Amino acid sequence: MKAYLYKEEAQPIEPIDEHKLAVANEKPEKVDVPKQGLYVVNYKPLWTATGIALVIFVIWALATWLLN
């Protein structure tokens, strides 16, 4: 028994009419541009986590220097 993820069916193909593609009868609709404010991130640094990491780094640096 074979398992298929999809079933491929032949579809009729029409020849491309280049004149139809090149001529537009109506104006294109306006593009919906997202507002710039949606992409600006209000970033706040994490002072507590940064302070803890700095204290751990200082302890590690002192231990490395003293044990050397």
C-alpha positions as CSV (number, residue, x, y, z in Angstrom):
1,M,0.0,0.0,0.0
2,K,1.4,3.4,-1.0
3,A,0.9,6.5,1.0
4,Y,0.5,9.8,-0.9
5,L,0.9,13.2,0.7
6,Y,-1.0,14.8,-2.2
7,K,-2.6,13.7,-5.4
8,E,-1.3,15.4,-8.5
9,E,-3.9,16.1,-11.2
10,A,-3.2,17.6,-14.6
11,Q,-4.7,21.0,-15.1
12,P,-5.4,22.6,-18.5
13,I,-2.9,25.3,-19.4
14,E,-4.0,28.3,-21.5
15,P,-1.4,30.0,-23.7
16,I,-0.2,33.4,-22.3
17,D,-1.7,36.4,-24.1
18,E,1.1,39.0,-23.7
19,H,-1.2,41.8,-24.9
20,K,-3.6,41.0,-22.1
21,L,-0.8,41.1,-19.5
22,A,0.6,44.4,-20.8
23,V,-2.6,46.4,-20.8
24,A,-4.5,47.4,-17.7
25,N,-8.1,48.5,-17.8
26,E,-8.3,49.8,-14.3
27,K,-6.0,51.5,-11.7
28,P,-4.3,49.2,-9.2
29,E,-5.6,49.4,-5.7
30,K,-3.6,51.2,-3.1
31,V,-1.1,49.2,-1.1
32,D,-1.9,48.8,2.6
33,V,1.3,50.0,4.2
34,P,1.7,49.1,7.9
35,K,2.3,51.9,10.3
36,Q,5.9,52.5,11.3
37,G,4.9,52.5,15.0
38,L,4.0,48.9,14.9
39,Y,7.7,47.9,14.3
40,V,9.4,50.1,16.9
41,V,10.3,48.1,20.0
42,N,10.1,49.9,23.3
43,Y,13.2,48.4,24.7
44,K,14.0,48.6,28.4
45,P,17.3,47.1,29.6
46,L,16.9,44.5,32.4
47,W,19.0,46.2,35.1
48,T,18.5,43.5,37.7
49,A,19.7,40.7,35.4
50,T,22.6,42.8,34.1
51,G,23.6,43.6,37.7
52,I,23.6,40.0,38.8
53,A,25.6,39.0,35.7
54,L,28.1,41.8,36.4
55,V,28.5,40.6,40.1
56,I,29.0,36.9,38.9
57,F,31.6,38.1,36.3
58,V,33.5,40.1,39.0
59,I,33.5,37.2,41.4
60,W,34.7,34.9,38.6
61,A,37.5,37.3,37.5
62,L,38.7,37.7,41.1
63,A,38.6,34.0,41.7
64,T,40.6,33.4,38.5
65,W,43.1,36.0,39.4
66,L,43.5,34.9,43.0
67,L,43.8,31.2,42.2
68,N,46.4,31.7,39.5
